[in-house]
Amino acid sequence: MNNLNDPPRWNIEPDPRGGAAPGAADGNQWNYALLVPMLGLAAFRWIWSRESQKEILTVKAQYSQDMSTVSSELEAKYRETLTENRRAAAFLELELEKEKQRVQGYKQALISQSTQLMEERKQLQQERELLEQEKKRLVESGAAGAVLHHALQRENNWHERASATLRQLEELLVERQSAYCSLFLPREQRLEMEKNILVKIVKEPIGGDVDLETDVKDIFKNDNYCASTMNMDKRKNGKLMWLYLKYWQLQVTVQKHQRAESTILGAQSQSHLK
């Protein structure tokens, strides 16, 4: 067994007998051979660590620079977008104010037209009552009854033809206004519709003092009212055209009674002369 107090002699110690231990020189050579790679490895690790640290610092600096550039670009784009949005908002507010003023003007015009129509209707009612009284008196006179009946029948026929023409014109104007409000129909198609309407008015006049051509041109020029984009009822489009249609119908009715009244008064004058 080994004695702990007397450890074995290693080959790195000299021989107590004065001679070198066998293999001592070889052992030193092996120790130096192991030391050199370890020193090389340590030097490589030190150099690698230093280079890695430099690369890390370079990457951090590049990252900071890139982030700074991106932040500057984003801030510039944000300010530019904010400026454009403010400019667009100001423009929209101005357009909205213009539309409000335009709508207010239309409301004023509609109120004025409605008041005028009410006055004309009231006057028409009064003239109708007077005409009925005159008709009764002439019918009772006997001889003028046939003349009165013929005059009224002739004016009724004219009134029916004029009313039918106005109904056809109403349908054409409804289709034209629908084309004006459509987002899909081309402008050329609407202009062709307007041309056909004007040609029809010239070829088939209703007579009297109704100037359809001038009024219809005014509709084409100024009636730009459209209902909402989700609207499916064509008759909800337009404002000015409906005022003109009521006005034309009222004119036709008034002229019917005025022409009948003129015929009756003429017959009455002839009766008095006889």
C-alpha positions as CSV (number, residue, x, y, z in Angstrom):
1,M,0.0,0.0,0.0
2,N,1.2,3.6,-0.6
3,N,2.4,5.6,2.3
4,L,0.9,9.1,2.3
5,N,3.9,10.4,4.1
6,D,6.1,9.1,1.4
7,P,4.5,10.1,-1.9
8,P,5.8,8.6,-5.1
9,R,8.5,10.4,-7.0
10,W,7.3,12.0,-10.2
11,N,9.4,12.3,-13.2
12,I,9.6,16.0,-12.7
13,E,11.8,15.7,-9.7
14,P,15.5,14.9,-9.8
15,D,16.7,11.5,-8.9
16,P,17.9,11.6,-5.3
17,R,20.7,9.4,-6.4
18,G,22.0,12.3,-8.4
19,G,20.9,11.1,-11.7
20,A,18.0,12.4,-13.7
21,A,14.8,10.4,-13.6
22,P,14.2,8.4,-16.7
23,G,11.9,10.3,-19.1
24,A,12.2,13.7,-17.3
25,A,13.4,15.5,-20.3
26,D,10.6,14.1,-22.3
27,G,8.1,15.3,-19.7
28,N,9.3,18.9,-19.8
29,Q,9.0,18.8,-23.6
30,W,5.4,17.6,-23.3
31,N,4.6,20.4,-20.8
32,Y,5.9,23.1,-23.2
33,A,4.1,21.5,-26.1
34,L,0.8,21.9,-24.2
35,L,1.5,25.4,-23.0
36,V,2.0,26.9,-26.5
37,P,-1.5,25.9,-27.9
38,M,-3.1,27.1,-24.7
39,L,-1.4,30.5,-25.0
40,G,-2.4,30.6,-28.6
41,L,-6.0,29.8,-27.8
42,A,-6.1,32.4,-25.0
43,A,-4.6,35.0,-27.5
44,F,-7.3,34.0,-30.1
45,R,-10.1,34.4,-27.6
46,W,-8.8,37.8,-26.5
47,I,-8.5,39.0,-30.1
48,W,-11.9,37.5,-31.0
49,S,-13.6,39.1,-28.0
50,R,-12.1,42.5,-28.8
51,E,-13.1,42.3,-32.5
52,S,-16.6,41.1,-31.4
53,Q,-16.9,44.1,-29.1
54,K,-15.9,46.4,-31.9
55,E,-18.5,44.9,-34.2
56,I,-21.1,45.2,-31.5
57,L,-20.3,48.8,-31.0
58,T,-20.4,49.4,-34.7
59,V,-23.8,47.7,-35.1
60,K,-25.1,49.7,-32.1
61,A,-23.9,53.0,-33.6
62,Q,-25.4,52.0,-37.0
63,Y,-28.7,51.0,-35.4
64,S,-28.9,54.3,-33.5
65,Q,-28.2,56.2,-36.7
66,D,-30.8,54.3,-38.6
67,M,-33.4,54.8,-35.9
68,S,-32.6,58.5,-35.8
69,T,-33.0,58.7,-39.6
70,V,-36.3,56.7,-39.6
71,S,-37.6,58.8,-36.7
72,S,-36.8,62.0,-38.6
73,E,-38.4,60.7,-41.8
74,L,-41.5,59.6,-39.9
75,E,-41.8,62.9,-38.1
76,A,-41.4,64.8,-41.4
77,K,-44.1,62.6,-43.0
78,Y,-46.4,63.1,-40.0
79,R,-46.0,66.9,-40.2
80,E,-46.6,66.8,-43.9
81,T,-49.7,64.6,-43.5
82,L,-51.0,66.8,-40.7
83,T,-50.5,69.9,-42.9
84,E,-52.3,68.3,-45.8
85,N,-55.2,67.1,-43.6
86,R,-55.6,70.6,-42.1
87,R,-55.5,72.1,-45.6
88,A,-58.1,69.6,-46.8
89,A,-60.3,70.2,-43.7
90,A,-60.2,74.0,-44.4
91,F,-61.1,73.4,-48.0
92,L,-64.0,71.1,-47.1
93,E,-65.2,73.7,-44.5
94,L,-65.2,76.3,-47.2
95,E,-67.1,74.1,-49.6
96,L,-69.6,73.2,-46.9
97,E,-70.2,76.8,-46.2
98,K,-70.8,77.4,-49.9
99,E,-73.2,74.5,-50.1
100,K,-75.1,75.8,-47.1
101,Q,-75.4,79.2,-48.7
102,R,-76.6,77.6,-51.9
103,V,-79.1,75.5,-50.1
104,Q,-80.3,78.6,-48.2
105,G,-80.8,80.3,-51.6
106,Y,-82.8,77.3,-52.9
107,K,-85.0,77.4,-49.8
108,Q,-85.6,81.1,-50.3
109,A,-86.4,80.5,-54.0
110,L,-88.7,77.6,-53.1
111,I,-90.5,79.7,-50.5
112,S,-91.0,82.5,-53.0
113,Q,-92.2,80.1,-55.7
114,S,-94.6,78.4,-53.3
115,T,-96.0,81.8,-52.2
116,Q,-96.5,82.8,-55.8
117,L,-98.2,79.5,-56.6
118,M,-100.6,79.9,-53.7
119,E,-101.5,83.4,-54.9
120,E,-102.0,82.2,-58.4
121,R,-104.1,79.3,-57.2
122,K,-106.2,81.7,-55.1
123,Q,-106.7,84.0,-58.1
124,L,-107.5,81.0,-60.3
125,Q,-110.2,79.9,-57.8
126,Q,-111.7,83.3,-57.9
127,E,-111.7,83.4,-61.7
128,R,-113.2,79.9,-61.8
129,E,-116.1,81.0,-59.5
130,L,-116.7,84.0,-61.7
131,L,-116.7,81.8,-64.8
132,E,-119.1,79.4,-63.3
133,Q,-121.5,82.2,-62.5
134,E,-121.2,83.6,-66.0
135,K,-121.7,80.1,-67.4
136,K,-124.9,79.7,-65.5
137,R,-126.2,83.1,-66.6
138,L,-125.5,82.3,-70.3
139,V,-127.0,78.8,-70.1
140,E,-130.1,80.4,-68.7
141,S,-130.2,82.9,-71.5
142,G,-130.9,80.0,-73.9
143,A,-129.5,81.1,-77.2
144,A,-125.9,81.3,-76.0
145,G,-126.0,77.9,-74.4
146,A,-124.8,76.0,-77.5
147,V,-122.0,78.5,-78.0
148,L,-120.9,78.2,-74.4
149,H,-121.0,74.4,-74.5
150,H,-118.9,74.4,-77.7
151,A,-116.4,76.8,-76.3
152,L,-115.9,74.9,-73.1
153,Q,-115.6,71.6,-74.9
154,R,-113.0,73.1,-77.2
155,E,-111.0,74.5,-74.3
156,N,-111.3,71.2,-72.4
157,N,-109.9,69.3,-75.4
158,W,-107.0,71.7,-75.6
159,H,-106.4,71.4,-71.8
160,E,-106.4,67.6,-72.0
161,R,-103.8,67.6,-74.9
162,A,-101.6,70.2,-73.0
163,S,-101.8,68.2,-69.8
164,A,-100.9,65.0,-71.6
165,T,-97.9,66.7,-73.2
166,L,-96.8,68.0,-69.8
167,R,-97.1,64.5,-68.3
168,Q,-94.9,63.1,-71.1
169,L,-92.4,66.0,-70.5
170,E,-92.5,65.2,-66.8
171,E,-91.4,61.6,-67.5
172,L,-88.6,62.8,-69.8
173,L,-87.3,65.3,-67.3
174,V,-87.4,62.6,-64.5
175,E,-85.2,60.4,-66.7
176,R,-82.9,63.3,-67.6
177,Q,-82.4,64.2,-63.9
178,S,-81.8,60.6,-63.1
179,A,-79.1,60.5,-65.7
180,Y,-77.6,63.8,-64.4
181,C,-77.4,62.3,-60.8
182,S,-76.1,58.9,-62.0
183,L,-72.4,58.1,-61.3
184,F,-72.3,55.6,-64.2
185,L,-74.1,57.1,-67.2
186,P,-71.7,59.1,-69.4
187,R,-72.3,62.8,-69.9
188,E,-72.8,62.4,-73.6
189,Q,-75.8,60.3,-73.1
190,R,-77.4,62.9,-70.8
191,L,-76.7,65.7,-73.4
192,E,-78.4,63.5,-76.1
193,M,-81.4,63.2,-73.8
194,E,-81.6,66.9,-73.3
195,K,-81.3,67.5,-77.1
196,N,-84.2,65.1,-77.8
197,I,-86.4,66.8,-75.1
198,L,-85.8,70.2,-76.8
199,V,-86.6,68.8,-80.2
200,K,-89.8,67.3,-78.9
201,I,-90.9,70.6,-77.4
202,V,-90.3,72.4,-80.6
203,K,-92.1,69.8,-82.7
204,E,-95.1,69.4,-80.3
205,P,-95.8,72.8,-78.7
206,I,-98.7,73.0,-76.3
207,G,-99.6,76.5,-77.4
208,G,-100.7,79.4,-75.3
209,D,-98.3,81.6,-73.5
210,V,-96.2,78.8,-72.0
211,D,-92.6,79.1,-73.1
212,L,-91.5,75.5,-72.5
213,E,-88.2,75.8,-74.4
214,T,-86.8,78.6,-72.3
215,D,-87.9,77.1,-69.0
216,V,-86.5,73.6,-69.9
217,K,-83.1,75.2,-70.8
218,D,-83.2,76.9,-67.4
219,I,-83.8,73.5,-65.8
220,F,-80.9,71.9,-67.6
221,K,-78.6,74.8,-66.5
222,N,-79.6,75.2,-62.9
223,D,-81.3,72.1,-61.5
224,N,-78.4,70.2,-60.0
225,Y,-80.2,68.7,-57.0
226,C,-79.8,65.0,-56.4
227,A,-81.1,62.8,-53.7
228,S,-78.7,60.5,-51.7
229,T,-76.5,58.0,-53.5
230,M,-78.6,55.2,-52.0
231,N,-81.8,56.6,-53.4
232,M,-83.8,54.3,-55.7
233,D,-86.7,56.6,-56.5
234,K,-86.0,58.7,-59.5
235,R,-88.8,61.2,-58.7
236,K,-86.9,62.4,-55.6
237,N,-84.2,64.0,-57.8
238,G,-84.5,67.6,-58.9
239,K,-86.1,70.7,-57.3
240,L,-86.4,73.3,-60.0
241,M,-88.0,71.0,-62.5
242,W,-90.9,70.2,-60.1
243,L,-91.6,73.9,-59.6
244,Y,-91.7,74.4,-63.4
245,L,-94.0,71.5,-63.9
246,K,-96.5,72.9,-61.3
247,Y,-96.2,76.3,-62.9
248,W,-96.8,75.0,-66.4
249,Q,-99.9,73.0,-65.3
250,L,-101.2,76.1,-63.5
251,Q,-100.6,78.2,-66.6
252,V,-102.4,75.7,-68.8
253,T,-105.4,75.6,-66.4
254,V,-105.5,79.5,-66.2
255,Q,-105.3,79.8,-69.9
256,K,-108.1,77.3,-70.4
257,H,-110.5,79.4,-68.3
258,Q,-109.2,82.7,-69.8
259,R,-109.8,81.4,-73.4
260,A,-113.2,80.1,-72.4
261,E,-114.0,83.4,-70.8
262,S,-113.0,85.3,-73.9
263,T,-115.2,83.1,-76.0
264,I,-118.1,83.6,-73.6
265,L,-117.7,87.3,-73.5
266,G,-117.5,87.4,-77.3
267,A,-120.7,85.4,-77.6
268,Q,-122.3,87.7,-75.0
269,S,-121.4,90.8,-77.0
270,Q,-122.8,89.3,-80.1
271,S,-126.0,88.5,-78.2
272,H,-126.4,92.0,-77.0
273,L,-125.8,93.4,-80.5
274,K,-128.6,91.2,-81.9
